[in-house]
Structures are given as structure tokens and as C-alpha cells.
Amino acid sequence: MNDLTWPQFAAVDMRVGTIVRAESFPEARQPAIKLWIDFGPEIGERKTSAQITDLYDTATLPGRQVIAVVNFPPKQIGKFMSECLVLGSVDQNRVVTLLQPERSVENGLRIG
């Protein structure tokens, strides 16, 4: 395992955001959900695709706060442009559990 330097870690812009909309993504190669996340006035709303269908559904995701990396370049996933990367733990069966703040906090707060 390589050691990560502090400047490398600091370059990863992780923020808290609230999911405002969630839709199924049947065109994705792996089962996924499209998410629209509000990161507050500085960053605004970003969208992403997340392979989280094992534990989550589109009806229960809006209103949930999550943590995401917001400074990756956009990535085309089929006909959908992903603008951030939602973070989660991944178990041995590739089941993702979303990372979220312990309590509700302001959208856009930086993780560090």
C-alpha cells in the first residue's frame, strides 16, 4: 500500500449534500440509480449514477444526506453525465452502504 501525502488528500474535495431527486437507471450496465444532489450555494446541484440498488430505492433516497467527491471531471455513463462520486463502503458482495453525516448538517460542508 502506498502512503498518501497530506497535499494529495487535501486535493480530494469531499462535501456533504442532500439528495433532492432519485430515478431508476435501467440503461446502466450494472443496476444503478440516478441521483441529483444539492451541495449548497457554492457548488449547487450535481448529478451522479450510483450502484446502490441492493440497499436503497428511489422512493427513500430524497432528503438523505450523503458525502461525495465533487472535483472529479464529469464522466459519461451511457446517456447520463455523472458530475460527482457518492462515497460508500463496499462489502465482499459489492453491496454499497452510503456514507453520511451522523446528524443533519449544512449542504456543501467540506470533509477533511
ZIQUIZI-V303374 format. One record per backbone hydrogen bond with DSSP energy under -0.5 kcal/mol. CO is the residue of the C=O (numbers start at 0). NH is the residue of the N-H. E is the energy in kcal/mol with one decimal. If there is no record, write none. Layout:
co=CO nh=NH e=E
co=CO nh=NH e=E
This chain:
co=4 nh=8 e=-2.2
co=5 nh=9 e=-2.9
co=6 nh=10 e=-1.2
co=8 nh=11 e=-1.6
co=10 nh=12 e=-0.7
co=11 nh=13 e=-1.1
co=12 nh=69 e=-3.0
co=13 nh=110 e=-3.1
co=14 nh=67 e=-2.4
co=15 nh=107 e=-3.5
co=16 nh=65 e=-2.9
co=17 nh=37 e=-3.0
co=18 nh=62 e=-3.5
co=20 nh=35 e=-2.3
co=22 nh=33 e=-3.1
co=24 nh=27 e=-1.6
co=31 nh=24 e=-1.5
co=32 nh=49 e=-2.6
co=33 nh=22 e=-2.3
co=34 nh=47 e=-2.4
co=35 nh=19 e=-3.1
co=35 nh=20 e=-1.4
co=36 nh=38 e=-0.6
co=36 nh=45 e=-2.6
co=37 nh=17 e=-2.1
co=38 nh=42 e=-0.5
co=39 nh=43 e=-3.0
co=43 nh=38 e=-2.5
co=45 nh=36 e=-3.5
co=46 nh=82 e=-3.8
co=46 nh=83 e=-0.6
co=47 nh=34 e=-3.2
co=49 nh=32 e=-2.4
co=49 nh=51 e=-1.7
co=51 nh=54 e=-0.8
co=51 nh=55 e=-1.7
co=56 nh=59 e=-0.9
co=56 nh=60 e=-0.9
co=57 nh=61 e=-0.6
co=60 nh=63 e=-2.3
co=63 nh=18 e=-2.7
co=65 nh=16 e=-2.4
co=66 nh=86 e=-2.9
co=67 nh=14 e=-2.8
co=67 nh=69 e=-0.5
co=68 nh=84 e=-2.2
co=74 nh=81 e=-3.3
co=75 nh=77 e=-0.5
co=76 nh=79 e=-2.0
co=79 nh=76 e=-3.8
co=79 nh=81 e=-0.7
co=81 nh=74 e=-2.7
co=84 nh=68 e=-2.7
co=86 nh=98 e=-2.5
co=88 nh=96 e=-2.4
co=90 nh=93 e=-2.2
co=93 nh=95 e=-0.5
co=94 nh=90 e=-2.0
co=95 nh=97 e=-0.5
co=96 nh=88 e=-2.5
co=98 nh=66 e=-1.2
co=105 nh=108 e=-1.5
co=108 nh=15 e=-2.0
co=110 nh=13 e=-0.5
